[in-house]
């Protein structure tokens, strides 16, 4: 097995992505369709994102998209999850308190994330999601006096240091024990953007690697793998945990190089990459193979063709036009 970083290509991708960032409007996560209001307390903001990010994994499964229409608007994947989260926060803010979380049941998750049965959609692995929330509730109560903002206080504004830091402290919760720290970094991004976590060691930022980012890395060739691995991904062969971790760690390292070359904060780079993966370099209909869609044009991801086509490996070599790797049995 070989999985490695192509540093030259990563720098080229960085220079191209910097064009998207030139007129980027940074999302401050204030849209109350998805997030707490601008006037919400730091405790409420921390509690909300701690819970929602814990459940933000693999919502859609093959043949079973997690999507629904609410008030005439279509929501898909994470958008639907956070829409339902915001509705719950408005209707029942006590749900996000430690005492309630510690008692969450599988039935609670099903009822909540299917909008009390009115939507023809159910979240995958509701038992695991309930377990993750119970774990958060119990540990908040026992270790942080029931107040999630105490996590921020203990971190002292650092992501990592010799005595802890946010990324290490948050690993006490089962939901945040991913070795590649996808959820932990995503949580840090939300909390920093909302002014709750003021990060002093900016050099310790990394992109939170999800399936969109891995797919883009493999297609562009900033992450290179051996023929056996690329064929397994194309065939949908399920990855074992060790190979998944290696692939995502390598992807994270590649994007560090992209961040340096583009002079983009890793959390801003993540915004761009996540949107690019959903609007341009999609799983089944990437812009370069389908069309330059309005959503991708708005992102500045295409202009007659994908902006990454000049250096994209998959654009020239079709065998690299793979979907994300198949790894859905964990809550990362």
TORLUMDO-793814 format. One record per residue (C-alpha): residue in three letters; y, z, x. Coordinates in pm, whole numbers. Layout:
<"ALA" <Y Z X>>
...
//
This chain:
<"UNK" <0 0 0>>
<"UNK" <348 -86 125>>
<"UNK" <674 18 -42>>
<"UNK" <994 -5 159>>
<"UNK" <1370 -66 152>>
<"UNK" <1525 -402 241>>
<"UNK" <1853 -268 375>>
<"UNK" <2013 -608 428>>
<"UNK" <1951 -712 69>>
<"UNK" <2065 -371 -58>>
<"UNK" <2400 -418 113>>
<"UNK" <2432 -766 -38>>
<"UNK" <2360 -628 -386>>
<"UNK" <2620 -359 -328>>
<"UNK" <2889 -612 -246>>
<"UNK" <2811 -812 -561>>
<"UNK" <2798 -509 -790>>
<"UNK" <3138 -395 -664>>
<"UNK" <3283 -686 -866>>
<"UNK" <3160 -528 -1189>>
<"UNK" <3325 -200 -1094>>
<"UNK" <3671 -346 -1037>>
<"UNK" <3772 -312 -1403>>
<"UNK" <3514 -57 -1509>>
<"UNK" <3616 196 -1771>>
<"UNK" <3433 514 -1677>>
<"UNK" <3246 673 -1967>>
<"UNK" <3353 1037 -1994>>
<"UNK" <3080 1104 -2254>>
<"UNK" <3324 1209 -2524>>
<"UNK" <3198 988 -2808>>
<"UNK" <3107 1240 -3079>>
<"UNK" <2844 1002 -3214>>
<"UNK" <2640 1114 -2913>>
<"UNK" <2803 1410 -2740>>
<"UNK" <2992 1737 -2802>>
<"UNK" <3361 1704 -2884>>
<"UNK" <3630 1724 -2618>>
<"UNK" <3719 2073 -2743>>
<"UNK" <3363 2212 -2713>>
<"UNK" <3316 2515 -2489>>
<"UNK" <3157 2486 -2145>>
<"UNK" <2861 2685 -2273>>
<"UNK" <2809 2445 -2564>>
<"UNK" <2840 2139 -2341>>
<"UNK" <2596 2280 -2086>>
<"UNK" <2344 2383 -2352>>
<"UNK" <2360 2048 -2527>>
<"UNK" <2303 1833 -2220>>
<"UNK" <2042 2072 -2079>>
<"UNK" <1836 2020 -2396>>
<"UNK" <1900 1650 -2449>>
<"UNK" <1835 1538 -2092>>
<"UNK" <1515 1743 -2092>>
<"UNK" <1383 1515 -2365>>
<"UNK" <1529 1191 -2234>>
<"UNK" <1215 1018 -2112>>
<"UNK" <1004 722 -2223>>
<"UNK" <1117 718 -2584>>
<"UNK" <994 365 -2653>>
<"UNK" <633 275 -2587>>
<"UNK" <460 -66 -2582>>
<"UNK" <465 -200 -2936>>
<"UNK" <643 113 -3062>>
<"UNK" <1019 89 -3007>>
<"UNK" <1214 406 -3074>>
<"UNK" <1491 266 -3290>>
<"UNK" <1642 309 -3635>>
<"UNK" <1945 235 -3849>>
<"UNK" <2181 523 -3929>>
<"UNK" <2485 459 -4149>>
<"UNK" <2444 86 -4102>>
<"UNK" <2430 95 -3721>>
<"UNK" <2122 24 -3510>>
<"UNK" <2036 284 -3246>>
<"UNK" <1768 232 -2982>>
<"UNK" <1602 455 -2725>>
<"UNK" <1837 706 -2564>>
<"UNK" <2116 604 -2802>>
<"UNK" <1906 715 -3098>>
<"UNK" <1801 1036 -2925>>
<"UNK" <2160 1138 -2851>>
<"UNK" <2281 1031 -3195>>
<"UNK" <2026 1265 -3352>>
<"UNK" <2121 1530 -3098>>
<"UNK" <2488 1512 -3191>>
<"UNK" <2401 1532 -3560>>
<"UNK" <2190 1841 -3493>>
<"UNK" <2468 2002 -3292>>
<"UNK" <2711 1950 -3580>>
<"UNK" <2472 2067 -3852>>
<"UNK" <2293 2348 -3667>>
<"UNK" <2459 2446 -3337>>
<"UNK" <2240 2755 -3311>>
<"UNK" <1943 2530 -3238>>
<"UNK" <2067 2492 -2878>>
<"UNK" <2072 2868 -2814>>
<"UNK" <1803 3022 -2591>>
<"UNK" <1650 3237 -2865>>
<"UNK" <1593 2938 -3094>>
<"UNK" <1471 2709 -2818>>
<"UNK" <1209 2962 -2715>>
<"UNK" <1048 2930 -3059>>
<"UNK" <1061 2550 -3102>>
<"UNK" <742 2399 -3247>>
<"UNK" <601 2049 -3245>>
<"UNK" <683 2029 -3614>>
<"UNK" <1046 2114 -3536>>
<"UNK" <1066 1820 -3294>>
<"UNK" <907 1576 -3538>>
<"UNK" <1131 1684 -3824>>
<"UNK" <1443 1664 -3610>>
<"UNK" <1380 1336 -3429>>
<"UNK" <1262 1154 -3739>>
<"UNK" <1570 1267 -3932>>
<"UNK" <1362 1483 -4165>>
<"UNK" <1118 1202 -4229>>
<"UNK" <1381 956 -4356>>
<"UNK" <1337 720 -4062>>
<"UNK" <1029 510 -4006>>
<"UNK" <1015 616 -3643>>
<"UNK" <866 912 -3459>>
<"UNK" <924 1032 -3104>>
<"UNK" <630 1003 -2865>>
<"UNK" <464 1320 -2729>>
<"UNK" <645 1568 -2960>>
<"UNK" <413 1844 -2840>>
<"UNK" <529 1799 -2480>>
<"UNK" <894 1784 -2584>>
<"UNK" <854 2108 -2779>>
<"UNK" <688 2272 -2478>>
<"UNK" <977 2167 -2252>>
<"UNK" <1232 2320 -2489>>
<"UNK" <1037 2645 -2526>>
<"UNK" <1027 2669 -2148>>
<"UNK" <1403 2622 -2130>>
<"UNK" <1463 2885 -2398>>
<"UNK" <1240 3149 -2240>>
<"UNK" <1379 3100 -1889>>
<"UNK" <1738 3090 -2004>>
<"UNK" <1678 3424 -2174>>
<"UNK" <1494 3585 -1882>>
<"UNK" <1679 3439 -1582>>
<"UNK" <2030 3352 -1701>>
<"UNK" <2104 3612 -1970>>
<"UNK" <2064 3342 -2234>>
<"UNK" <2377 3160 -2115>>
<"UNK" <2320 2813 -1962>>
<"UNK" <2665 2818 -1806>>
<"UNK" <2534 3083 -1567>>
<"UNK" <2341 2800 -1399>>
<"UNK" <2676 2641 -1314>>
<"UNK" <2814 2968 -1184>>
<"UNK" <2510 3025 -961>>
<"UNK" <2536 2675 -817>>
<"UNK" <2889 2742 -686>>
<"UNK" <2970 2375 -731>>
<"UNK" <2708 2254 -485>>
<"UNK" <2419 2021 -556>>
<"UNK" <2227 2155 -257>>
<"UNK" <2273 2431 -4>>
<"UNK" <2063 2675 196>>
<"UNK" <2057 2929 -86>>
<"UNK" <1999 2694 -377>>
<"UNK" <2251 2459 -533>>
<"UNK" <2237 2301 -878>>
<"UNK" <1950 2061 -810>>
<"UNK" <1729 2339 -679>>
<"UNK" <1824 2599 -941>>
<"UNK" <1754 2362 -1228>>
<"UNK" <1397 2309 -1107>>
<"UNK" <1304 2647 -1251>>
<"UNK" <1273 2458 -1581>>
<"UNK" <959 2251 -1629>>
<"UNK" <1158 1957 -1766>>
<"UNK" <1348 1930 -1438>>
<"UNK" <1065 1954 -1186>>
<"UNK" <1038 1581 -1116>>
<"UNK" <1018 1543 -734>>
<"UNK" <1260 1248 -754>>
<"UNK" <1504 1455 -964>>
<"UNK" <1583 1187 -1223>>
<"UNK" <1665 1429 -1503>>
<"UNK" <1835 1681 -1275>>
<"UNK" <2070 1417 -1135>>
<"UNK" <2136 1275 -1482>>
<"UNK" <2224 1624 -1605>>
<"UNK" <2456 1672 -1307>>
<"UNK" <2627 1341 -1390>>
<"UNK" <2689 1441 -1752>>
<"UNK" <2818 1785 -1660>>
<"UNK" <3045 1659 -1383>>
<"UNK" <3191 1390 -1608>>
<"UNK" <3262 1652 -1877>>
<"UNK" <3438 1877 -1625>>
<"UNK" <3179 2155 -1637>>
<"UNK" <3022 2104 -1293>>
<"UNK" <3274 2047 -1013>>
<"UNK" <3064 1907 -729>>
<"UNK" <3195 1995 -384>>
<"UNK" <2919 1829 -178>>
<"UNK" <2969 1475 -305>>
<"UNK" <2755 1336 -21>>
<"UNK" <2447 1486 -187>>
<"UNK" <2479 1267 -495>>
<"UNK" <2202 1017 -570>>
<"UNK" <2136 783 -859>>
<"UNK" <1896 921 -1124>>
<"UNK" <1616 666 -1098>>
<"UNK" <1473 550 -1431>>
<"UNK" <1270 247 -1537>>
<"UNK" <1575 18 -1559>>
<"UNK" <1676 96 -1201>>
<"UNK" <1324 47 -1065>>
<"UNK" <1296 -289 -1243>>
<"UNK" <1625 -412 -1095>>
<"UNK" <1527 -289 -749>>
<"UNK" <1196 -475 -757>>
<"UNK" <1343 -796 -896>>
<"UNK" <1636 -814 -656>>
<"UNK" <1411 -724 -364>>
<"UNK" <1608 -425 -238>>
<"UNK" <1269 -254 -270>>
<"UNK" <979 -451 -127>>
<"UNK" <613 -391 -212>>
<"UNK" <285 -547 -108>>
<"UNK" <119 -820 -317>>
<"UNK" <-136 -583 -468>>
<"UNK" <138 -353 -598>>
<"UNK" <356 -630 -744>>
<"UNK" <49 -779 -914>>
<"UNK" <-42 -438 -1060>>
<"UNK" <309 -396 -1200>>
<"UNK" <303 -746 -1351>>
<"UNK" <-34 -675 -1512>>
<"UNK" <81 -343 -1657>>
<"UNK" <-173 -139 -1462>>
<"UNK" <-88 228 -1502>>
<"UNK" <41 389 -1184>>
<"UNK" <-96 714 -1054>>
<"UNK" <157 994 -998>>
<"UNK" <169 966 -619>>
<"UNK" <248 595 -620>>
<"UNK" <513 644 -889>>
<"UNK" <686 910 -680>>
<"UNK" <683 692 -367>>
<"UNK" <821 393 -557>>
<"UNK" <1101 592 -720>>
<"UNK" <1194 776 -399>>
<"UNK" <1216 443 -219>>
<"UNK" <1426 303 -502>>
<"UNK" <1661 601 -476>>
<"UNK" <1700 542 -102>>
<"UNK" <1770 173 -158>>
<"UNK" <2045 253 -406>>
<"UNK" <2201 495 -159>>
<"UNK" <2253 192 63>>
<"UNK" <2389 -6 -234>>
<"UNK" <2631 280 -305>>
<"UNK" <2756 281 53>>
<"UNK" <2801 -97 63>>
<"UNK" <2978 -110 -273>>
<"UNK" <3188 201 -199>>
<"UNK" <3080 331 -540>>
<"UNK" <3008 692 -631>>
<"UNK" <2629 706 -699>>
<"UNK" <2690 834 -1053>>
<"UNK" <2929 544 -1126>>
<"UNK" <2675 307 -971>>
<"UNK" <2416 451 -1207>>
<"UNK" <2640 373 -1504>>
<"UNK" <2659 11 -1391>>
<"UNK" <2290 -26 -1312>>
<"UNK" <2174 136 -1638>>
<"UNK" <2401 -90 -1843>>
<"UNK" <2302 -393 -1635>>
<"UNK" <1935 -319 -1698>>
<"UNK" <1988 -289 -2074>>
<"UNK" <2226 -582 -2120>>
<"UNK" <2158 -831 -1841>>
<"UNK" <1840 -778 -1638>>
<"UNK" <1637 -678 -1943>>
<"UNK" <1264 -626 -1946>>
<"UNK" <1167 -938 -2140>>
<"UNK" <1474 -1164 -2150>>
<"UNK" <1676 -1136 -1829>>
<"UNK" <2001 -1330 -1826>>
<"UNK" <1888 -1568 -1554>>
<"UNK" <1587 -1679 -1764>>
<"UNK" <1732 -1658 -2114>>
<"UNK" <2107 -1684 -2164>>
<"UNK" <2438 -1530 -2065>>
<"UNK" <2466 -1299 -2364>>
<"UNK" <2791 -1151 -2492>>
<"UNK" <2693 -797 -2391>>
<"UNK" <2626 -907 -2033>>
<"UNK" <2949 -1109 -2017>>
<"UNK" <3143 -804 -2136>>
<"UNK" <2987 -602 -1854>>
<"UNK" <3086 -885 -1613>>
<"UNK" <2721 -919 -1523>>
<"UNK" <2716 -1294 -1572>>
<"UNK" <2945 -1593 -1558>>
<"UNK" <2734 -1895 -1643>>
<"UNK" <2448 -1708 -1473>>
<"UNK" <2362 -1361 -1346>>
<"UNK" <2598 -1243 -1072>>
<"UNK" <2298 -1126 -867>>
<"UNK" <2119 -1464 -875>>
<"UNK" <2247 -1574 -532>>
<"UNK" <2053 -1298 -358>>
<"UNK" <1791 -1202 -620>>
<"UNK" <1435 -1245 -499>>
<"UNK" <1289 -1289 -848>>
<"UNK" <1537 -1567 -926>>
<"UNK" <1371 -1775 -653>>
<"UNK" <1019 -1632 -666>>
<"UNK" <897 -1587 -1025>>
<"UNK" <615 -1347 -935>>
<"UNK" <879 -1079 -874>>
<"UNK" <1020 -1111 -1227>>
<"UNK" <825 -802 -1327>>
<"UNK" <885 -542 -1599>>
<"UNK" <912 -175 -1502>>
<"UNK" <598 -20 -1362>>
<"UNK" <364 145 -1611>>
<"UNK" <390 522 -1582>>
<"UNK" <426 695 -1918>>
<"UNK" <200 999 -1902>>
<"UNK" <461 1234 -1753>>
<"UNK" <797 1360 -1879>>
<"UNK" <1003 1229 -1587>>
//
